[in-house]
Amino acid sequence: MKAPGSIVNARLPRWLLPSAWPGAAGGPALAELTLADGRISSVAPMADRTEVLPDSMCWNVRGAPVLPGLVDAHTHLDKTLTLPRIGQVQPGLLAAIDAMMADRAGWTEDDVHARASHALDWAYQAGCVHLRSHVDWWEADGSPLAWEVLAGLAAQWRGRIHLEQVSLIKLPLFRELAQARRLAARVAATGAHAVLGAFVHSSNWDAEALRHVFIAAAEAGLDVDLHVDEELNPDARGLATTAAIVREIGFGGRVVCGHTCALAAQADNEALATLDAIAPLPITLITLPITNLLLQDAATGRTPRLRGLTLVKEARARGIPVLVASDNVQDPFCRVGSYDPVEALAAGVLAAQLGAPFDDWSDSLCRRDWLRRTPDSAPTLVGAAADLVIFSDADAWGWPSRASRRVVLRGGVPLAPPSPLSPSFPPPERLHP
């Protein structure tokens, strides 16, 4: 199918429109997006149309919700799709880590490449243009097998998905500043798509090691992405200490903090004071509803009482960027998932009782500028690549319900849907050797 000259009657979210955009109680006026040379040349309210293109050049989407290409800001491609060969896993984060470590001993390059490639294909079909994957890194010297595989995949997928990789290094490996610098240098040598990361938890807490993460990152010119306070321990101090370190050393990169579940277990005055400290800093929070709903407050034979989400509404109220992502997919940490960040937001809408998800929260799936050190600017479609997701069966009121069926455009050209006769999943003997 050829690219249309324009898309008419598109329902865009409020966050993507200028403040002067017309509308009423029913929402913003529908838009016309004019396309040229694979990019969006203009966006205007339908009432302002001056040139009417022939029907053969227009695509009338009849009020369907439309978003720019999606961002899955926190995933684990190295672990993905391992659950069928692992089997039953005991509840909780630390038990999942043990199960994953046992499976990791048998990983090969072909195994990781096959599983990660299928995950990327799922993300591509869902409309993702940007995906960030953490990679388990337990070595003091050298780099993990999966790290090198993902570096190769980043090159293979260039132009389709911008793949970033984060070194998920256990915090004790940063105790010595010299070793922290060596780790950061290895990450930096991977390329501009690599980010320094660490696993920060009360089970390995070391404030000085965390400080070394930021010193080493600053010297190497790296951004930082942390798994931090992924627990319901009210005494966890990872996020609050991160804010203090960033402020103290004047860290100039972007800091991304994933999970931060402990905020929800702390007294309001303490949790809100931490958010107040974060607000003026270059820190983005990422919430992972599907995995944390399954992993936090988990015990055999007991219904969970707590949700395991960070304080997304309170963070947004302070202007702190918040992204929603898939996290683990079909591995010991999370037995479900599909690399469709809309599915993750749908879980978050229910768990966090989010109102107006299309107008107020869909930016949490699209703002890749919140992952990198970029100047603050109002988001716009004009001039951007015509990489769009059109939710052909949904409406803005009920979205993300009925969002599974969609049309994905790349450079203005719709992707061919996968054939129903060809498997979207490889045979078990190939994927799970």
C-alpha positions in Angstrom: 0.0 0.0 0.0 1.3 3.5 -0.9 1.6 6.3 1.6 -1.5 8.6 1.6 -1.0 12.3 0.9 -2.9 13.1 4.1 -4.7 11.4 7.0 -8.0 13.1 7.8 -10.3 13.0 10.9 -7.5 11.8 13.2 -8.0 12.1 16.9 -4.7 13.3 18.5 -4.1 13.4 22.2 -4.2 16.8 24.0 -0.5 16.6 25.0 0.5 16.5 21.4 -1.5 19.6 20.4 -0.8 23.3 20.9 -2.8 25.1 23.6 -4.7 27.1 21.0 -6.0 24.0 19.3 -9.8 24.2 19.0 -12.1 21.8 20.9 -15.0 21.4 23.2 -16.2 19.1 26.0 -16.0 16.2 23.6 -12.3 16.6 23.2 -9.9 18.3 20.8 -11.1 18.9 17.2 -10.1 16.2 14.8 -6.9 16.8 12.7 -5.6 16.5 9.2 -2.0 15.3 8.9 -0.3 16.1 5.6 2.5 13.7 4.6 5.4 14.3 2.2 8.5 12.3 1.6 7.9 10.0 4.5 7.5 12.9 7.0 4.6 14.9 8.5 4.7 18.3 6.8 1.7 19.9 8.6 -1.0 19.2 11.3 -4.1 21.3 11.3 -7.7 21.1 12.6 -10.1 19.7 10.0 -12.1 23.0 10.1 -9.0 24.8 8.8 -8.7 22.7 5.6 -7.9 25.0 2.6 -6.8 22.4 0.0 -8.9 19.3 -0.4 -7.0 16.4 -1.8 -8.7 13.8 -4.0 -10.2 10.8 -2.1 -7.6 8.6 -3.6 -4.9 10.6 -1.8 -6.6 10.9 1.6 -7.1 8.3 4.3 -10.1 9.0 6.4 -9.6 7.3 9.8 -13.0 8.5 11.1 -11.9 9.7 14.5 -9.6 6.8 15.3 -7.0 7.6 18.0 -3.5 8.3 16.5 -0.2 8.3 18.3 3.4 8.8 17.2 5.6 5.7 17.2 5.8 4.0 20.5 8.6 3.8 23.0 9.1 0.7 25.2 11.5 2.3 27.7 12.4 -0.6 30.0 12.6 -4.2 28.8 14.9 -7.3 29.2 15.6 -8.8 25.8 18.3 -11.1 27.2 15.8 -12.9 29.6 12.8 -12.8 27.3 10.8 -15.9 26.4 12.7 -18.3 28.7 9.8 -19.2 31.0 8.7 -22.3 29.0 12.0 -24.1 29.6 12.3 -22.9 33.3 8.9 -24.0 34.5 7.5 -23.2 37.9 9.2 -20.3 39.8 8.8 -19.4 43.4 7.1 -16.1 44.1 9.0 -12.8 44.5 11.8 -10.9 43.0 14.8 -12.7 44.6 13.4 -16.1 43.7 13.0 -15.0 40.1 16.6 -13.8 40.1 17.8 -17.2 41.3 15.8 -19.0 38.6 17.2 -16.7 35.9 20.7 -17.1 37.1 20.4 -20.9 36.8 19.0 -20.6 33.2 21.6 -18.0 32.2 24.4 -20.7 32.7 23.1 -22.4 29.5 22.8 -19.3 27.3 24.5 -19.2 23.9 24.7 -16.4 21.3 22.2 -18.2 19.1 19.8 -18.6 21.9 19.8 -15.0 23.0 19.7 -13.8 19.4 16.7 -15.9 18.5 14.7 -14.9 21.6 15.6 -11.2 21.4 14.9 -11.1 17.6 11.4 -12.4 18.1 10.8 -9.9 20.8 11.9 -7.1 18.6 9.6 -8.3 15.8 6.7 -8.2 18.2 7.6 -4.7 19.3 8.0 -3.6 15.6 4.5 -5.0 14.7 3.1 -3.2 17.8 4.4 0.2 16.5 7.5 0.6 18.6 10.2 2.8 17.1 12.4 2.9 20.2 13.2 0.2 22.7 15.5 0.1 25.7 16.7 -3.2 27.1 18.6 -3.9 30.3 21.2 -6.6 30.1 22.2 -8.6 33.2 25.9 -7.9 33.9 27.4 -9.8 36.8 31.1 -9.8 35.6 33.7 -7.5 37.1 35.9 -8.0 34.0 34.8 -8.4 30.4 31.2 -8.0 29.3 28.3 -10.5 29.2 27.6 -12.7 26.1 24.1 -11.1 25.8 25.7 -7.6 25.8 27.5 -8.3 22.6 24.5 -10.0 21.0 22.3 -6.9 21.7 25.0 -4.6 20.2 24.8 -6.6 17.0 21.0 -6.5 17.1 21.1 -2.7 17.5 23.0 -2.5 14.2 20.7 -5.0 12.5 17.5 -3.2 13.5 18.8 0.3 12.8 16.2 2.2 10.8 13.3 0.1 12.2 13.8 0.2 16.0 16.3 2.3 17.8 17.6 -0.2 20.3 19.4 1.0 23.4 21.1 -1.3 25.9 21.7 -0.7 29.6 24.3 -2.5 31.7 22.3 -4.0 34.6 25.2 -4.3 37.0 24.8 -5.3 40.6 25.7 -2.4 42.9 28.6 -4.1 44.8 30.6 -4.0 41.6 30.9 -0.2 41.9 32.4 -0.3 45.5 35.8 0.6 44.1 35.9 3.8 42.1 38.6 2.4 39.8 36.5 -0.6 38.9 33.4 1.6 38.4 35.5 3.6 35.9 36.5 0.5 34.1 32.9 -0.7 33.9 31.7 2.7 32.6 34.5 2.7 30.0 33.4 -0.7 28.6 29.8 0.5 28.4 30.9 3.7 26.6 33.0 1.8 24.1 29.8 0.0 22.9 28.5 3.2 21.3 26.1 6.1 21.7 23.2 3.7 22.3 24.7 2.3 25.5 23.7 3.4 29.0 25.3 2.7 32.4 23.0 1.0 34.8 22.9 -0.7 38.2 20.6 -2.8 40.3 19.9 -0.9 43.5 18.1 -2.8 46.3 18.1 -3.0 50.0 19.7 -6.4 49.7 22.8 -4.9 48.2 22.6 -1.3 49.5 25.8 0.7 49.4 25.4 4.5 49.2 29.1 5.1 48.3 28.9 2.5 45.4 25.9 4.4 44.1 27.9 7.6 44.2 30.6 5.9 42.2 28.1 5.0 39.5 27.4 8.7 38.9 31.0 9.8 39.1 32.1 7.1 36.6 29.1 7.9 34.3 29.9 11.6 34.3 33.5 11.1 33.4 32.6 8.7 30.6 29.8 11.0 29.2 27.1 8.3 29.9 23.5 8.6 31.0 22.4 6.4 33.9 19.4 4.0 34.1 18.8 2.3 37.5 16.6 -0.5 38.8 16.0 1.2 42.1 13.9 0.2 45.1 12.0 -2.6 43.4 10.5 -3.7 46.7 7.9 -2.7 49.2 10.4 -2.1 52.0 9.6 1.4 53.4 13.2 1.7 54.5 14.6 1.5 51.0 16.7 4.6 50.3 17.9 4.2 46.7 15.7 6.8 45.0 16.2 9.5 47.7 19.9 8.9 47.7 20.0 9.1 43.9 18.4 12.5 44.0 20.9 13.7 46.7 23.9 12.4 44.6 22.7 13.9 41.4 22.2 17.3 43.1 25.5 17.1 45.0 27.8 16.3 42.0 25.7 18.3 39.5 25.3 15.3 37.2 24.5 16.6 33.7 23.2 13.5 32.0 19.7 12.0 32.1 18.9 9.7 35.0 16.2 7.1 34.5 14.8 5.3 37.6 12.8 2.2 37.0 10.3 0.6 39.4 10.7 2.8 42.6 8.0 0.6 44.2 9.1 1.4 47.7 7.6 5.0 47.4 4.2 3.4 47.6 5.1 1.7 50.9 6.5 4.8 52.6 4.7 7.4 54.7 3.2 10.1 52.5 5.4 12.9 53.9 8.6 10.9 53.3 7.6 9.7 49.8 6.4 13.2 48.7 9.6 14.8 50.1 11.6 12.4 47.8 9.5 13.5 44.8 9.9 17.1 45.7 13.7 16.6 45.6 13.5 14.8 42.3 11.3 17.4 40.5 14.0 20.0 39.6 16.5 17.3 38.6 17.0 15.5 35.2 15.3 12.3 36.5 12.6 10.3 34.7 10.6 7.6 36.5 9.5 4.4 34.8 6.6 2.3 36.1 6.2 -1.3 35.1 2.6 -2.2 35.9 2.4 -5.8 34.5 5.6 -7.1 36.1 5.3 -5.3 39.4 1.6 -6.3 39.8 2.8 -10.0 39.4 6.1 -9.7 41.4 5.4 -7.5 44.4 3.6 -8.7 47.5 3.7 -12.2 46.0 3.4 -15.4 48.1 2.0 -18.8 47.3 -1.7 -19.2 48.1 -2.2 -15.6 49.2 -4.0 -12.8 47.4 -1.7 -9.8 47.2 -2.8 -6.7 49.1 -0.4 -4.2 47.6 0.0 -3.1 44.0 3.7 -2.5 43.7 3.4 0.7 41.6 5.3 3.9 42.1 3.5 7.2 42.8 2.8 8.1 39.2 0.1 10.7 39.9 2.1 12.5 42.5 5.1 12.5 40.2 3.2 13.9 37.3 1.7 16.6 39.5 5.3 17.8 40.2 6.3 17.8 36.5 8.4 14.7 36.8 8.5 12.7 33.5 6.8 9.3 33.9 7.0 6.5 31.3 5.2 3.2 31.3 7.0 0.1 29.8 6.7 -3.7 29.3 9.6 -4.8 31.5 9.9 -8.6 31.6 8.0 -10.7 29.1 7.4 -14.4 29.5 10.4 -15.1 31.8 10.7 -15.9 35.6 9.9 -12.4 36.5 6.7 -12.1 34.5 4.9 -15.0 32.8 2.8 -12.7 30.4 3.5 -9.7 28.2 4.0 -9.1 24.5 6.3 -6.1 23.9 3.2 -3.9 23.3 3.6 -0.9 25.7 -0.1 -0.1 25.2 -0.8 -3.4 27.0 1.4 -2.2 29.9 -0.4 1.1 30.1 -3.8 -0.7 30.1 -2.7 -2.5 33.2 -1.6 0.8 34.7 -4.9 2.5 34.0 -6.7 -0.1 36.2 -4.0 -0.5 38.9 -3.4 3.2 39.3 -6.9 4.4 38.4 -5.6 6.7 35.7 -8.2 9.1 34.2 -8.3 10.2 30.5 -5.6 7.7 29.5 -5.4 8.8 25.8 -5.3 12.5 26.4 -3.3 12.6 29.7 -1.2 9.4 29.8 -0.4 8.2 26.3 2.6 10.5 26.3 4.1 7.9 28.7 4.4 5.6 25.7 5.8 8.1 23.2 8.3 10.6 24.8 11.7 9.2 23.9 13.2 12.6 24.7 12.5 11.7 28.4 15.2 9.0 28.1 18.1 11.1 26.9 19.7 14.5 27.7 17.8 16.6 25.2 16.6 20.2 25.5 13.1 20.6 26.9 10.7 21.4 24.1 7.0 21.0 23.4 6.4 17.7 21.5 5.2 18.1 17.9 4.5 15.9 14.9 5.4 18.6 12.3 8.7 17.7 10.7 8.8 14.2 12.3 9.0 11.0 10.4 5.5 9.7 9.6 5.9 6.8 12.0 2.4 6.5 13.4 0.1 4.1 15.1 -3.6 4.3 14.2 -6.0 2.4 16.5 -8.5 1.5 13.9 -11.0 -0.2 16.3 -10.8 2.1 19.3 -12.1 5.5 20.3 -10.4 8.1 22.5 -12.9 7.7 25.3 -12.4 3.9 25.8 -8.8 3.7 24.7 -6.7 1.6 25.5 -9.7 -0.8 25.2 -10.0 -2.3 21.6 -6.4 -1.1 21.0 -4.9 -4.5 19.9 -6.0 -4.0 16.3 -4.0 -1.2 14.8 -2.4 0.1 11.6 1.3 0.9 12.0 2.8 3.4 9.5 6.6 3.7 8.9 7.5 6.7 6.8 3.8 7.0 6.0 3.6 3.5 4.5 1.4 0.9 6.4 3.2 -2.2 7.5 1.9 -5.4 6.0 0.1 -7.3 8.7 1.7 -10.7 9.7 0.2 -13.6 7.7 -2.3 -15.6 9.9 -0.9 -18.7 8.2 2.7 -18.1 9.3 3.6 -18.6 12.9 4.5 -15.5 14.9 6.4 -17.7 17.3 9.3 -20.0 16.4 9.0 -23.7 17.0 9.9 -24.6 20.6 13.0 -26.6 19.5 14.5 -23.4 18.0 13.5 -20.9 20.6 14.2 -23.1 23.7 17.2 -25.3 22.9 
